[in-house]
Amino acid sequence: MNKPGRPSTAPKKLKDGYYMLITIKNSNKPIRIMRETLKQFEQLKIQYKHHHLEYLGQVKDNLWMDGQYKGQATNKKH
């Protein structure tokens, strides 16, 4: 169900945490998964060990702290 009125023009922001792309067999698009703590992130690696994993980095206060987008704002298209 759509809301009446104009859509928001504010850029969407990512939550603070660790991000990873997971590519599943027979799928064209990867899935971006976020975990809040490093311990949860390590469990994610174990859970999806048979899939293609790509570490994107850690986000804190809408900035990439490490990874391939280090120092960039999160509101850019990635």
Secondary structure by P-SEA (a helix, b strand, c coil): ccccccccccbbbbcbbbbbbbbcccccbbbbbbbccaaaaaaaaaaacccbbbbbcccccccccccccccccccccc
